[in-house]
Amino acid sequence: MPSFKSFLITFCSGIAAILAWHSYGDAAKQIIAGSYPQLGWLAPRAAPIAYCAHDTIGLAAQAAASPDEQRLNAISLDLDAMRQNVDRIAVTQEQITRNVEKLTAGQERMTREISRLQAIEQHKNSEPPPRSAPASARKPLPRSAQAPTAR
């Protein structure tokens, strides 16, 4: 009598096989049918083409794409989305670069202006003060010319 462990391993393996067959069944069927022609009945059949009187496009053309085509379409959509994101990033990078260049130019102008103002200030400080007449050279006014003070 098999043990519980062997039963559990067999059961889990069967579940895993069923899930794998469900996910990759069509591709597996095509591989098996291509390798062993006597198992060709496993390969998925193409949908029959049905014509309409006023529409010559058959149902096979409108049928769902194969898993590989679906995968390619999904990858193509992902690539398009990535290209759009890369384009947005490139535009943003260009805008950032322009803004940095503007800021750099503004900073250079401010630096030149500050240097110019510092040079003017330094020039003012280095000039000697204007010469005033010596105090001894002034003549004192006679007492009679001075204004009378109130007593």
Secondary structure, DSSP 8 states (H G I E B T S, - for coil): ---HHHHHHHHHHHHHHHHHHHHHHHHHHHHHHHH-GGGGGGS---------SS----HHHHS---HHHHHHHHHHHHHHHHHHHHHHHHHHHHHHHHHHHHHHHHHHHHHHHHHHHHHHHHHHHHS-------GGGS----GGGS-----
